Amino acid sequence: MNPRDLLDQLLHPYESFTALRTEFGPVSYNERGKFWEVFGYDDVLELASDYETFSSDGSPFAEYPEEMTKGQSVLTTDPPRHRQLRSLVSQAFTPRAIASMAPRIAEITNDLLDQVTRQGKMDVIADFSYPLPVIVIAEMLGVPSEDRARFKHWSDQMVVSEYEDLSRDNVEEYNKRVRTIMRQTLDELYDYFRQVLAERRLRPQHDLVSALLAAQIEGESLFEQGILAFCSLLLVAGNITTTNLIGNALLCFDEHPEVMEQLHARPELIPQAIEEVLRYRPPALLVGRYATRPVEIHGCKISTGESIIGWLASANFDPAQFPDPQRFDIGRAPNRHLGFGHGIHFCLGAPLARLETKIALSILLERFEHIRRERLQPIETIRSVFIMGPRHLPVTFQVRA
Ligand code: HEM
């Protein structure tokens, strides 16, 4: 996909992803990236569900260092290893464990809003939707949330990256440059967490890092590299996506003032509005797999080892699954969007992301009204092929009486 289209995707997701599906779908080979792409709901669902045919243990993106993409974390393993790793960490993410975090999430939300209340305006991203999840995940992991400028830098390097500004004309050169940036980012991240691990080994605390150190898979402790990979995954996957879910939600509500009004009047509808945002403007655009055997999709013969991208964002507009897919409809039922993926790799952090976003939006709408996007400057999108969301979202508001 041409990175120049990213703004269009954010502003006109239905048109952009429908055009993509109509032009290339249902399956096509991307010559430049050397991977296959699938666009329809059923095909993306199949790609995410059939882990025996479509493996996660390797990346479709040739430019990434192998240790990021193979066999290290839940995201990049297949069963049985995936099951073992996921069971180790899923304790921390059960709906009950997550629900117990609600008061703290509300407190952080209120603190962040306190800081902008008097000025009557804020950048939703910088002032609100970025710090909230980063503070939450930092507290879960047990690392100082004051380090969040560094977390942001690392997260950006991993997915959003300045490398998007590099020329893609020379694929070799581009891949080399991306690999160098990734290598440097991983080294910094791992050095950071290695130090945290060393401290927790000496003085365990009630946090996720200490729990991971104590955890065992069939009598064996998690190897250090596995813990480092998981902590880094959480820091990156847990942040940028939730930031963009909150940002994308406000963008949707700004475009549909009647929805904003409805949610002010009936905040109990916020959870279903969030589900529709996950369909209409999903922060995570795609999942990647590779074929473990020769497989045919709609007559296209995919060979063993070839990579396949499943476009979640395109599947979410498939009219065979969603009637009137172009309508942003918070009453949509059923709404089986693929915003959190599907199958064994279904987002581990989904209950946390949903809770954070629900609390963030509920308190925001409870405290402020007439929330309007400032239209002084054109909207800018983050530059990533994986993640969709606004880079900045300046809004004005009034404090509710
Ligand atoms: C997996 C999206 C928030 C941790 C995934 C996948 C998607 C996704 C699409 C599936 C990837 C695949 O199948 O290859 C999102 C979105 C989020 C979000 C849209 C926010 C709106 C979070 C949070 C955390 C998290 C808050 C943790 C704190 C993970 C992990 C996996 C994952 C660990 C890998 C699960 C596995 O492979 O078994 N996420 N995510 N995510 N997500 Fe999220």
Residues whose N, C-alpha, C, O or C-beta is under 5 A from the ligand:
A	BS01	HEM	V74 L75 R86 L234 A237 G238 T241 T242 L245 P283 A284 V287 G288 L338 G339 F340 G341 H342 I344 H345 F346 C347 L348 G349 A350 L352 A353
